[in-house]
């Protein structure tokens, strides 16, 4: 006996309906909650926070801060790094 195909459908507790307008035509689709555009936008910020530099020299290098102004922003960089490290 073949299994019931409904057992392979996504649980409705984990899906939501999204509406879009591709090519000017309204279209609705059921998607997994983690694939919802709002969740994807949120996760961009979360992952960006995970990759923030937590060391002074790494922050200076990654942000492309020129050596000529490095001394002027050292205090601010150190304050930001302290906050990032706590998060």
PyMOL Python script that loads the backbone (N, CA, C, O; Angstrom):
from pymol import cmd

cmd.read_pdbstr("""\
ATOM      1  N   UNK A   1       0.838  -1.174   0.000  1.00  0.00           N
ATOM      2  CA  UNK A   1       0.000   0.000   0.000  1.00  0.00           C
ATOM      3  C   UNK A   1       0.886   1.241   0.000  1.00  0.00           C
ATOM      4  O   UNK A   1       1.828   1.339   0.787  1.00  0.00           O
ATOM      5  N   UNK A   2       0.584   2.177  -0.875  1.00  0.00           N
ATOM      6  CA  UNK A   2       1.365   3.412  -0.992  1.00  0.00           C
ATOM      7  C   UNK A   2       1.049   4.347   0.179  1.00  0.00           C
ATOM      8  O   UNK A   2      -0.089   4.395   0.645  1.00  0.00           O
ATOM      9  N   UNK A   3       2.055   5.088   0.652  1.00  0.00           N
ATOM     10  CA  UNK A   3       1.797   6.021   1.752  1.00  0.00           C
ATOM     11  C   UNK A   3       0.894   7.168   1.297  1.00  0.00           C
ATOM     12  O   UNK A   3       0.864   7.529   0.120  1.00  0.00           O
ATOM     13  N   UNK A   4       0.172   7.720   2.244  1.00  0.00           N
ATOM     14  CA  UNK A   4      -0.707   8.857   1.964  1.00  0.00           C
ATOM     15  C   UNK A   4       0.167  10.058   1.604  1.00  0.00           C
ATOM     16  O   UNK A   4       1.058  10.419   2.373  1.00  0.00           O
ATOM     17  N   UNK A   5      -0.067  10.673   0.468  1.00  0.00           N
ATOM     18  CA  UNK A   5       0.747  11.802  -0.015  1.00  0.00           C
ATOM     19  C   UNK A   5       0.693  12.987   0.950  1.00  0.00           C
ATOM     20  O   UNK A   5       1.630  13.784   1.009  1.00  0.00           O
ATOM     21  N   UNK A   6      -0.390  13.102   1.699  1.00  0.00           N
ATOM     22  CA  UNK A   6      -0.521  14.236   2.626  1.00  0.00           C
ATOM     23  C   UNK A   6       0.518  14.185   3.740  1.00  0.00           C
ATOM     24  O   UNK A   6       0.807  15.211   4.356  1.00  0.00           O
ATOM     25  N   UNK A   7       1.082  13.018   4.007  1.00  0.00           N
ATOM     26  CA  UNK A   7       2.107  12.941   5.047  1.00  0.00           C
ATOM     27  C   UNK A   7       3.383  13.658   4.626  1.00  0.00           C
ATOM     28  O   UNK A   7       4.223  13.978   5.467  1.00  0.00           O
ATOM     29  N   UNK A   8       3.535  13.912   3.321  1.00  0.00           N
ATOM     30  CA  UNK A   8       4.728  14.589   2.827  1.00  0.00           C
ATOM     31  C   UNK A   8       4.535  16.097   2.693  1.00  0.00           C
ATOM     32  O   UNK A   8       5.494  16.812   2.406  1.00  0.00           O
ATOM     33  N   UNK A   9       3.316  16.593   2.895  1.00  0.00           N
ATOM     34  CA  UNK A   9       3.047  18.029   2.825  1.00  0.00           C
ATOM     35  C   UNK A   9       3.617  18.710   4.058  1.00  0.00           C
ATOM     36  O   UNK A   9       3.737  18.104   5.123  1.00  0.00           O
ATOM     37  N   UNK A  10       3.960  19.952   3.898  1.00  0.00           N
ATOM     38  CA  UNK A  10       4.485  20.716   5.038  1.00  0.00           C
ATOM     39  C   UNK A  10       3.385  20.925   6.072  1.00  0.00           C
ATOM     40  O   UNK A  10       2.223  21.141   5.728  1.00  0.00           O
ATOM     41  N   UNK A  11       3.766  20.858   7.324  1.00  0.00           N
ATOM     42  CA  UNK A  11       2.827  21.119   8.413  1.00  0.00           C
ATOM     43  C   UNK A  11       2.393  22.577   8.326  1.00  0.00           C
ATOM     44  O   UNK A  11       3.236  23.469   8.230  1.00  0.00           O
ATOM     45  N   UNK A  12       1.097  22.824   8.358  1.00  0.00           N
ATOM     46  CA  UNK A  12       0.600  24.200   8.226  1.00  0.00           C
ATOM     47  C   UNK A  12       1.017  25.088   9.384  1.00  0.00           C
ATOM     48  O   UNK A  12       0.915  26.310   9.279  1.00  0.00           O
ATOM     49  N   UNK A  13       1.483  24.516  10.483  1.00  0.00           N
ATOM     50  CA  UNK A  13       2.003  25.326  11.586  1.00  0.00           C
ATOM     51  C   UNK A  13       3.308  26.017  11.210  1.00  0.00           C
ATOM     52  O   UNK A  13       3.703  27.000  11.837  1.00  0.00           O
ATOM     53  N   UNK A  14       3.973  25.496  10.186  1.00  0.00           N
ATOM     54  CA  UNK A  14       5.260  26.033   9.777  1.00  0.00           C
ATOM     55  C   UNK A  14       5.215  26.754   8.438  1.00  0.00           C
ATOM     56  O   UNK A  14       6.261  27.055   7.863  1.00  0.00           O
ATOM     57  N   UNK A  15       4.023  27.033   7.938  1.00  0.00           N
ATOM     58  CA  UNK A  15       3.887  27.735   6.668  1.00  0.00           C
ATOM     59  C   UNK A  15       3.036  28.983   6.842  1.00  0.00           C
ATOM     60  O   UNK A  15       2.275  29.109   7.801  1.00  0.00           O
ATOM     61  N   UNK A  16       3.181  29.893   5.902  1.00  0.00           N
ATOM     62  CA  UNK A  16       2.374  31.107   5.863  1.00  0.00           C
ATOM     63  C   UNK A  16       2.152  31.473   4.403  1.00  0.00           C
ATOM     64  O   UNK A  16       2.910  31.060   3.525  1.00  0.00           O
ATOM     65  N   UNK A  17       1.122  32.240   4.156  1.00  0.00           N
ATOM     66  CA  UNK A  17       0.825  32.653   2.787  1.00  0.00           C
ATOM     67  C   UNK A  17       1.403  34.034   2.544  1.00  0.00           C
ATOM     68  O   UNK A  17       1.181  34.950   3.336  1.00  0.00           O
ATOM     69  N   UNK A  18       2.133  34.188   1.467  1.00  0.00           N
ATOM     70  CA  UNK A  18       2.669  35.491   1.073  1.00  0.00           C
ATOM     71  C   UNK A  18       2.059  35.888  -0.263  1.00  0.00           C
ATOM     72  O   UNK A  18       1.724  35.044  -1.094  1.00  0.00           O
ATOM     73  N   UNK A  19       1.925  37.195  -0.444  1.00  0.00           N
ATOM     74  CA  UNK A  19       1.357  37.732  -1.674  1.00  0.00           C
ATOM     75  C   UNK A  19       2.398  38.612  -2.339  1.00  0.00           C
ATOM     76  O   UNK A  19       3.042  39.431  -1.683  1.00  0.00           O
ATOM     77  N   UNK A  20       2.558  38.444  -3.627  1.00  0.00           N
ATOM     78  CA  UNK A  20       3.491  39.270  -4.385  1.00  0.00           C
ATOM     79  C   UNK A  20       2.858  39.669  -5.697  1.00  0.00           C
ATOM     80  O   UNK A  20       1.768  39.215  -6.043  1.00  0.00           O
ATOM     81  N   UNK A  21       3.552  40.518  -6.419  1.00  0.00           N
ATOM     82  CA  UNK A  21       3.055  41.013  -7.704  1.00  0.00           C
ATOM     83  C   UNK A  21       4.114  40.871  -8.795  1.00  0.00           C
ATOM     84  O   UNK A  21       4.533  41.869  -9.382  1.00  0.00           O
ATOM     85  N   UNK A  22       4.555  39.629  -9.075  1.00  0.00           N
ATOM     86  CA  UNK A  22       5.517  39.475 -10.165  1.00  0.00           C
ATOM     87  C   UNK A  22       4.842  39.780 -11.497  1.00  0.00           C
ATOM     88  O   UNK A  22       3.734  39.313 -11.760  1.00  0.00           O
ATOM     89  N   UNK A  23       5.499  40.544 -12.313  1.00  0.00           N
ATOM     90  CA  UNK A  23       4.966  40.919 -13.635  1.00  0.00           C
ATOM     91  C   UNK A  23       3.624  41.633 -13.540  1.00  0.00           C
ATOM     92  O   UNK A  23       2.831  41.591 -14.481  1.00  0.00           O
ATOM     93  N   UNK A  24       3.364  42.292 -12.407  1.00  0.00           N
ATOM     94  CA  UNK A  24       2.137  43.060 -12.257  1.00  0.00           C
ATOM     95  C   UNK A  24       0.905  42.234 -11.950  1.00  0.00           C
ATOM     96  O   UNK A  24      -0.193  42.782 -11.852  1.00  0.00           O
ATOM     97  N   UNK A  25       1.060  40.936 -11.798  1.00  0.00           N
ATOM     98  CA  UNK A  25      -0.073  40.058 -11.518  1.00  0.00           C
ATOM     99  C   UNK A  25       0.043  39.564 -10.080  1.00  0.00           C
ATOM    100  O   UNK A  25       1.080  39.040  -9.672  1.00  0.00           O
ATOM    101  N   UNK A  26      -1.047  39.741  -9.311  1.00  0.00           N
ATOM    102  CA  UNK A  26      -1.009  39.282  -7.926  1.00  0.00           C
ATOM    103  C   UNK A  26      -0.907  37.764  -7.882  1.00  0.00           C
ATOM    104  O   UNK A  26      -1.609  37.055  -8.604  1.00  0.00           O
ATOM    105  N   UNK A  27      -0.027  37.284  -7.027  1.00  0.00           N
ATOM    106  CA  UNK A  27       0.176  35.856  -6.886  1.00  0.00           C
ATOM    107  C   UNK A  27       0.347  35.531  -5.412  1.00  0.00           C
ATOM    108  O   UNK A  27       1.061  36.234  -4.697  1.00  0.00           O
ATOM    109  N   UNK A  28      -0.302  34.475  -4.957  1.00  0.00           N
ATOM    110  CA  UNK A  28      -0.176  34.025  -3.569  1.00  0.00           C
ATOM    111  C   UNK A  28       0.526  32.674  -3.563  1.00  0.00           C
ATOM    112  O   UNK A  28       0.359  31.861  -4.472  1.00  0.00           O
ATOM    113  N   UNK A  29       1.314  32.458  -2.520  1.00  0.00           N
ATOM    114  CA  UNK A  29       2.023  31.187  -2.394  1.00  0.00           C
ATOM    115  C   UNK A  29       2.191  30.855  -0.922  1.00  0.00           C
ATOM    116  O   UNK A  29       2.398  31.742  -0.094  1.00  0.00           O
ATOM    117  N   UNK A  30       2.102  29.583  -0.605  1.00  0.00           N
ATOM    118  CA  UNK A  30       2.393  29.124   0.750  1.00  0.00           C
ATOM    119  C   UNK A  30       3.883  28.833   0.831  1.00  0.00           C
ATOM    120  O   UNK A  30       4.431  28.108   0.000  1.00  0.00           O
ATOM    121  N   UNK A  31       4.529  29.398   1.829  1.00  0.00           N
ATOM    122  CA  UNK A  31       5.970  29.216   2.011  1.00  0.00           C
ATOM    123  C   UNK A  31       6.250  28.841   3.453  1.00  0.00           C
ATOM    124  O   UNK A  31       5.442  29.104   4.343  1.00  0.00           O
ATOM    125  N   UNK A  32       7.405  28.223   3.677  1.00  0.00           N
ATOM    126  CA  UNK A  32       7.818  27.963   5.047  1.00  0.00           C
ATOM    127  C   UNK A  32       8.026  29.300   5.749  1.00  0.00           C
ATOM    128  O   UNK A  32       8.464  30.271   5.132  1.00  0.00           O
ATOM    129  N   UNK A  33       7.716  29.343   7.013  1.00  0.00           N
ATOM    130  CA  UNK A  33       7.810  30.589   7.774  1.00  0.00           C
ATOM    131  C   UNK A  33       9.214  31.179   7.675  1.00  0.00           C
ATOM    132  O   UNK A  33       9.366  32.395   7.559  1.00  0.00           O
ATOM    133  N   UNK A  34      10.241  30.332   7.721  1.00  0.00           N
ATOM    134  CA  UNK A  34      11.608  30.843   7.648  1.00  0.00           C
ATOM    135  C   UNK A  34      11.958  31.367   6.261  1.00  0.00           C
ATOM    136  O   UNK A  34      12.996  32.008   6.092  1.00  0.00           O
ATOM    137  N   UNK A  35      11.112  31.109   5.262  1.00  0.00           N
ATOM    138  CA  UNK A  35      11.323  31.634   3.915  1.00  0.00           C
ATOM    139  C   UNK A  35      10.514  32.894   3.663  1.00  0.00           C
ATOM    140  O   UNK A  35      10.583  33.470   2.577  1.00  0.00           O
ATOM    141  N   UNK A  36       9.757  33.322   4.644  1.00  0.00           N
ATOM    142  CA  UNK A  36       8.938  34.529   4.489  1.00  0.00           C
ATOM    143  C   UNK A  36       9.876  35.727   4.297  1.00  0.00           C
ATOM    144  O   UNK A  36      10.900  35.817   4.975  1.00  0.00           O
ATOM    145  N   UNK A  37       9.545  36.639   3.392  1.00  0.00           N
ATOM    146  CA  UNK A  37      10.431  37.791   3.127  1.00  0.00           C
ATOM    147  C   UNK A  37      10.783  38.599   4.377  1.00  0.00           C
ATOM    148  O   UNK A  37      11.912  39.077   4.492  1.00  0.00           O
ATOM    149  N   UNK A  38       9.854  38.764   5.307  1.00  0.00           N
ATOM    150  CA  UNK A  38      10.157  39.521   6.530  1.00  0.00           C
ATOM    151  C   UNK A  38      11.204  38.806   7.383  1.00  0.00           C
ATOM    152  O   UNK A  38      12.086  39.448   7.953  1.00  0.00           O
ATOM    153  N   UNK A  39      11.108  37.484   7.470  1.00  0.00           N
ATOM    154  CA  UNK A  39      12.087  36.710   8.245  1.00  0.00           C
ATOM    155  C   UNK A  39      13.447  36.749   7.562  1.00  0.00           C
ATOM    156  O   UNK A  39      14.475  36.858   8.230  1.00  0.00           O
ATOM    157  N   UNK A  40      13.460  36.661   6.234  1.00  0.00           N
ATOM    158  CA  UNK A  40      14.736  36.728   5.503  1.00  0.00           C
ATOM    159  C   UNK A  40      15.403  38.082   5.716  1.00  0.00           C
ATOM    160  O   UNK A  40      16.619  38.146   5.896  1.00  0.00           O
ATOM    161  N   UNK A  41      14.629  39.164   5.699  1.00  0.00           N
ATOM    162  CA  UNK A  41      15.199  40.488   5.964  1.00  0.00           C
ATOM    163  C   UNK A  41      15.748  40.578   7.383  1.00  0.00           C
ATOM    164  O   UNK A  41      16.823  41.139   7.594  1.00  0.00           O
ATOM    165  N   UNK A  42      15.031  40.037   8.348  1.00  0.00           N
ATOM    166  CA  UNK A  42      15.509  40.031   9.727  1.00  0.00           C
ATOM    167  C   UNK A  42      16.815  39.248   9.845  1.00  0.00           C
ATOM    168  O   UNK A  42      17.744  39.684  10.526  1.00  0.00           O
ATOM    169  N   UNK A  43      16.887  38.100   9.185  1.00  0.00           N
ATOM    170  CA  UNK A  43      18.077  37.265   9.291  1.00  0.00           C
ATOM    171  C   UNK A  43      19.310  37.922   8.676  1.00  0.00           C
ATOM    172  O   UNK A  43      20.433  37.636   9.090  1.00  0.00           O
ATOM    173  N   UNK A  44      19.114  38.796   7.697  1.00  0.00           N
ATOM    174  CA  UNK A  44      20.271  39.532   7.154  1.00  0.00           C
ATOM    175  C   UNK A  44      20.942  40.352   8.248  1.00  0.00           C
ATOM    176  O   UNK A  44      22.169  40.391   8.339  1.00  0.00           O
ATOM    177  N   UNK A  45      20.127  41.012   9.085  1.00  0.00           N
ATOM    178  CA  UNK A  45      20.682  41.810  10.178  1.00  0.00           C
ATOM    179  C   UNK A  45      21.301  40.930  11.251  1.00  0.00           C
ATOM    180  O   UNK A  45      22.349  41.262  11.804  1.00  0.00           O
ATOM    181  N   UNK A  46      20.661  39.816  11.543  1.00  0.00           N
ATOM    182  CA  UNK A  46      21.197  38.909  12.557  1.00  0.00           C
ATOM    183  C   UNK A  46      22.553  38.373  12.126  1.00  0.00           C
ATOM    184  O   UNK A  46      23.505  38.393  12.906  1.00  0.00           O
ATOM    185  N   UNK A  47      22.649  37.888  10.875  1.00  0.00           N
ATOM    186  CA  UNK A  47      23.911  37.346  10.394  1.00  0.00           C
ATOM    187  C   UNK A  47      24.970  38.436  10.251  1.00  0.00           C
ATOM    188  O   UNK A  47      26.151  38.184  10.490  1.00  0.00           O
ATOM    189  N   UNK A  48      24.563  39.636   9.865  1.00  0.00           N
ATOM    190  CA  UNK A  48      25.537  40.731   9.790  1.00  0.00           C
ATOM    191  C   UNK A  48      26.137  40.978  11.162  1.00  0.00           C
ATOM    192  O   UNK A  48      27.335  41.230  11.282  1.00  0.00           O
ATOM    193  N   UNK A  49      25.318  40.908  12.190  1.00  0.00           N
ATOM    194  CA  UNK A  49      25.811  41.089  13.553  1.00  0.00           C
ATOM    195  C   UNK A  49      26.764  39.996  13.981  1.00  0.00           C
ATOM    196  O   UNK A  49      27.687  40.241  14.758  1.00  0.00           O
ATOM    197  N   UNK A  50      26.550  38.797  13.482  1.00  0.00           N
ATOM    198  CA  UNK A  50      27.445  37.677  13.824  1.00  0.00           C
ATOM    199  C   UNK A  50      28.840  37.868  13.253  1.00  0.00           C
ATOM    200  O   UNK A  50      29.814  37.347  13.795  1.00  0.00           O
ATOM    201  N   UNK A  51      28.937  38.602  12.175  1.00  0.00           N
ATOM    202  CA  UNK A  51      30.220  38.774  11.500  1.00  0.00           C
ATOM    203  C   UNK A  51      30.895  40.112  11.793  1.00  0.00           C
ATOM    204  O   UNK A  51      31.870  40.467  11.130  1.00  0.00           O
ATOM    205  N   UNK A  52      30.394  40.852  12.768  1.00  0.00           N
ATOM    206  CA  UNK A  52      31.038  42.123  13.120  1.00  0.00           C
ATOM    207  C   UNK A  52      32.413  41.847  13.711  1.00  0.00           C
ATOM    208  O   UNK A  52      32.574  40.924  14.509  1.00  0.00           O
ATOM    209  N   UNK A  53      33.393  42.633  13.329  1.00  0.00           N
ATOM    210  CA  UNK A  53      34.735  42.434  13.875  1.00  0.00           C
ATOM    211  C   UNK A  53      34.775  42.762  15.366  1.00  0.00           C
ATOM    212  O   UNK A  53      34.159  43.734  15.804  1.00  0.00           O
ATOM    213  N   UNK A  54      35.483  41.973  16.133  1.00  0.00           N
ATOM    214  CA  UNK A  54      35.557  42.183  17.581  1.00  0.00           C
ATOM    215  C   UNK A  54      36.960  42.543  18.057  1.00  0.00           C
ATOM    216  O   UNK A  54      37.211  42.590  19.261  1.00  0.00           O
ATOM    217  N   UNK A  55      37.867  42.796  17.133  1.00  0.00           N
ATOM    218  CA  UNK A  55      39.210  43.243  17.486  1.00  0.00           C
ATOM    219  C   UNK A  55      39.492  44.553  16.767  1.00  0.00           C
ATOM    220  O   UNK A  55      39.043  44.762  15.640  1.00  0.00           O
ATOM    221  N   UNK A  56      40.223  45.416  17.412  1.00  0.00           N
ATOM    222  CA  UNK A  56      40.480  46.771  16.905  1.00  0.00           C
ATOM    223  C   UNK A  56      41.096  46.749  15.498  1.00  0.00           C
ATOM    224  O   UNK A  56      40.576  47.379  14.577  1.00  0.00           O
ATOM    225  N   UNK A  57      42.197  46.027  15.345  1.00  0.00           N
ATOM    226  CA  UNK A  57      42.883  46.014  14.042  1.00  0.00           C
ATOM    227  C   UNK A  57      42.008  45.404  12.945  1.00  0.00           C
ATOM    228  O   UNK A  57      42.035  45.858  11.801  1.00  0.00           O
ATOM    229  N   UNK A  58      41.242  44.385  13.294  1.00  0.00           N
ATOM    230  CA  UNK A  58      40.355  43.753  12.320  1.00  0.00           C
ATOM    231  C   UNK A  58      39.263  44.737  11.889  1.00  0.00           C
ATOM    232  O   UNK A  58      38.910  44.796  10.711  1.00  0.00           O
ATOM    233  N   UNK A  59      38.730  45.507  12.839  1.00  0.00           N
ATOM    234  CA  UNK A  59      37.703  46.502  12.506  1.00  0.00           C
ATOM    235  C   UNK A  59      38.272  47.559  11.558  1.00  0.00           C
ATOM    236  O   UNK A  59      37.639  47.907  10.561  1.00  0.00           O
ATOM    237  N   UNK A  60      39.441  48.058  11.864  1.00  0.00           N
ATOM    238  CA  UNK A  60      40.088  49.079  11.035  1.00  0.00           C
ATOM    239  C   UNK A  60      40.327  48.535   9.621  1.00  0.00           C
ATOM    240  O   UNK A  60      40.059  49.218   8.633  1.00  0.00           O
ATOM    241  N   UNK A  61      40.834  47.303   9.536  1.00  0.00           N
ATOM    242  CA  UNK A  61      41.111  46.699   8.233  1.00  0.00           C
ATOM    243  C   UNK A  61      39.824  46.471   7.437  1.00  0.00           C
ATOM    244  O   UNK A  61      39.744  46.825   6.261  1.00  0.00           O
ATOM    245  N   UNK A  62      38.824  45.879   8.084  1.00  0.00           N
ATOM    246  CA  UNK A  62      37.605  45.527   7.367  1.00  0.00           C
ATOM    247  C   UNK A  62      36.799  46.751   6.927  1.00  0.00           C
ATOM    248  O   UNK A  62      36.155  46.731   5.878  1.00  0.00           O
ATOM    249  N   UNK A  63      36.837  47.802   7.722  1.00  0.00           N
ATOM    250  CA  UNK A  63      36.097  49.013   7.372  1.00  0.00           C
ATOM    251  C   UNK A  63      36.894  49.932   6.444  1.00  0.00           C
ATOM    252  O   UNK A  63      36.369  50.929   5.948  1.00  0.00           O
ATOM    253  N   UNK A  64      38.148  49.596   6.217  1.00  0.00           N
ATOM    254  CA  UNK A  64      38.964  50.378   5.295  1.00  0.00           C
ATOM    255  C   UNK A  64      39.308  51.758   5.824  1.00  0.00           C
ATOM    256  O   UNK A  64      39.389  52.716   5.055  1.00  0.00           O
ATOM    257  N   UNK A  65      39.512  51.868   7.132  1.00  0.00           N
ATOM    258  CA  UNK A  65      39.850  53.160   7.741  1.00  0.00           C
ATOM    259  C   UNK A  65      41.316  53.459   7.450  1.00  0.00           C
ATOM    260  O   UNK A  65      42.199  52.652   7.743  1.00  0.00           O
ATOM    261  N   UNK A  66      41.555  54.608   6.880  1.00  0.00           N
ATOM    262  CA  UNK A  66      42.899  55.026   6.485  1.00  0.00           C
ATOM    263  C   UNK A  66      43.744  55.319   7.716  1.00  0.00           C
ATOM    264  O   UNK A  66      43.236  55.822   8.719  1.00  0.00           O
ATOM    265  N   UNK A  67      45.030  55.007   7.642  1.00  0.00           N
ATOM    266  CA  UNK A  67      45.950  55.251   8.761  1.00  0.00           C
ATOM    267  C   UNK A  67      46.012  56.721   9.158  1.00  0.00           C
ATOM    268  O   UNK A  67      46.292  57.041  10.313  1.00  0.00           O
ATOM    269  N   UNK A  68      45.753  57.620   8.201  1.00  0.00           N
ATOM    270  CA  UNK A  68      45.853  59.052   8.518  1.00  0.00           C
ATOM    271  C   UNK A  68      44.764  59.507   9.487  1.00  0.00           C
ATOM    272  O   UNK A  68      44.947  60.512  10.175  1.00  0.00           O
ATOM    273  N   UNK A  69      43.638  58.800   9.562  1.00  0.00           N
ATOM    274  CA  UNK A  69      42.561  59.187  10.493  1.00  0.00           C
ATOM    275  C   UNK A  69      42.378  58.162  11.607  1.00  0.00           C
ATOM    276  O   UNK A  69      41.506  58.306  12.464  1.00  0.00           O
ATOM    277  N   UNK A  70      43.202  57.137  11.580  1.00  0.00           N
ATOM    278  CA  UNK A  70      43.063  56.058  12.560  1.00  0.00           C
ATOM    279  C   UNK A  70      43.136  56.570  13.993  1.00  0.00           C
ATOM    280  O   UNK A  70      42.368  56.123  14.845  1.00  0.00           O
ATOM    281  N   UNK A  71      44.021  57.477  14.265  1.00  0.00           N
ATOM    282  CA  UNK A  71      44.166  58.009  15.616  1.00  0.00           C
ATOM    283  C   UNK A  71      42.945  58.804  16.068  1.00  0.00           C
ATOM    284  O   UNK A  71      42.627  58.838  17.257  1.00  0.00           O
ATOM    285  N   UNK A  72      42.259  59.444  15.117  1.00  0.00           N
ATOM    286  CA  UNK A  72      41.093  60.254  15.465  1.00  0.00           C
ATOM    287  C   UNK A  72      39.869  59.411  15.825  1.00  0.00           C
ATOM    288  O   UNK A  72      38.990  59.875  16.551  1.00  0.00           O
ATOM    289  N   UNK A  73      39.808  58.206  15.333  1.00  0.00           N
ATOM    290  CA  UNK A  73      38.620  57.373  15.557  1.00  0.00           C
ATOM    291  C   UNK A  73      38.878  56.187  16.488  1.00  0.00           C
ATOM    292  O   UNK A  73      37.994  55.354  16.691  1.00  0.00           O
ATOM    293  N   UNK A  74      40.067  56.111  17.045  1.00  0.00           N
ATOM    294  CA  UNK A  74      40.429  54.970  17.883  1.00  0.00           C
ATOM    295  C   UNK A  74      39.472  54.798  19.052  1.00  0.00           C
ATOM    296  O   UNK A  74      39.034  53.682  19.332  1.00  0.00           O
ATOM    297  N   UNK A  75      39.142  55.881  19.733  1.00  0.00           N
ATOM    298  CA  UNK A  75      38.265  55.783  20.896  1.00  0.00           C
ATOM    299  C   UNK A  75      36.887  55.253  20.495  1.00  0.00           C
ATOM    300  O   UNK A  75      36.334  54.383  21.168  1.00  0.00           O
ATOM    301  N   UNK A  76      36.331  55.781  19.395  1.00  0.00           N
ATOM    302  CA  UNK A  76      35.012  55.350  18.942  1.00  0.00           C
ATOM    303  C   UNK A  76      35.024  53.892  18.488  1.00  0.00           C
ATOM    304  O   UNK A  76      34.087  53.140  18.756  1.00  0.00           O
ATOM    305  N   UNK A  77      36.093  53.506  17.798  1.00  0.00           N
ATOM    306  CA  UNK A  77      36.224  52.121  17.350  1.00  0.00           C
ATOM    307  C   UNK A  77      36.258  51.187  18.554  1.00  0.00           C
ATOM    308  O   UNK A  77      35.588  50.155  18.563  1.00  0.00           O
ATOM    309  N   UNK A  78      37.038  51.550  19.568  1.00  0.00           N
ATOM    310  CA  UNK A  78      37.129  50.713  20.760  1.00  0.00           C
ATOM    311  C   UNK A  78      35.782  50.601  21.477  1.00  0.00           C
ATOM    312  O   UNK A  78      35.446  49.537  21.996  1.00  0.00           O
ATOM    313  N   UNK A  79      35.012  51.688  21.508  1.00  0.00           N
ATOM    314  CA  UNK A  79      33.685  51.637  22.128  1.00  0.00           C
ATOM    315  C   UNK A  79      32.744  50.713  21.353  1.00  0.00           C
ATOM    316  O   UNK A  79      32.000  49.939  21.955  1.00  0.00           O
ATOM    317  N   UNK A  80      32.774  50.792  20.020  1.00  0.00           N
ATOM    318  CA  UNK A  80      31.923  49.923  19.206  1.00  0.00           C
ATOM    319  C   UNK A  80      32.300  48.461  19.380  1.00  0.00           C
ATOM    320  O   UNK A  80      31.432  47.597  19.503  1.00  0.00           O
ATOM    321  N   UNK A  81      33.594  48.191  19.388  1.00  0.00           N
ATOM    322  CA  UNK A  81      34.064  46.816  19.537  1.00  0.00           C
ATOM    323  C   UNK A  81      33.634  46.245  20.879  1.00  0.00           C
ATOM    324  O   UNK A  81      33.278  45.070  20.979  1.00  0.00           O
ATOM    325  N   UNK A  82      33.670  47.076  21.900  1.00  0.00           N
ATOM    326  CA  UNK A  82      33.228  46.623  23.231  1.00  0.00           C
ATOM    327  C   UNK A  82      31.769  46.217  23.178  1.00  0.00           C
ATOM    328  O   UNK A  82      31.394  45.193  23.750  1.00  0.00           O
ATOM    329  N   UNK A  83      30.942  46.995  22.508  1.00  0.00           N
ATOM    330  CA  UNK A  83      29.520  46.670  22.389  1.00  0.00           C
ATOM    331  C   UNK A  83      29.335  45.394  21.572  1.00  0.00           C
ATOM    332  O   UNK A  83      28.557  44.521  21.957  1.00  0.00           O
ATOM    333  N   UNK A  84      30.042  45.277  20.449  1.00  0.00           N
ATOM    334  CA  UNK A  84      29.914  44.095  19.596  1.00  0.00           C
ATOM    335  C   UNK A  84      30.308  42.836  20.370  1.00  0.00           C
ATOM    336  O   UNK A  84      29.642  41.806  20.261  1.00  0.00           O
ATOM    337  N   UNK A  85      31.381  42.915  21.145  1.00  0.00           N
ATOM    338  CA  UNK A  85      31.860  41.754  21.868  1.00  0.00           C
ATOM    339  C   UNK A  85      30.839  41.292  22.903  1.00  0.00           C
ATOM    340  O   UNK A  85      30.710  40.096  23.164  1.00  0.00           O
ATOM    341  N   UNK A  86      30.108  42.249  23.496  1.00  0.00           N
ATOM    342  CA  UNK A  86      29.082  41.895  24.491  1.00  0.00           C
ATOM    343  C   UNK A  86      27.867  41.247  23.850  1.00  0.00           C
ATOM    344  O   UNK A  86      27.183  40.433  24.472  1.00  0.00           O
ATOM    345  N   UNK A  87      27.602  41.613  22.598  1.00  0.00           N
ATOM    346  CA  UNK A  87      26.429  41.051  21.914  1.00  0.00           C
ATOM    347  C   UNK A  87      26.761  39.652  21.486  1.00  0.00           C
ATOM    348  O   UNK A  87      25.925  38.975  20.888  1.00  0.00           O
TER     349      UNK A  87
END
""", "prot")
cmd.dss("prot")
cmd.show_as("cartoon", "prot")
cmd.util.cbc("prot")
cmd.orient("prot")
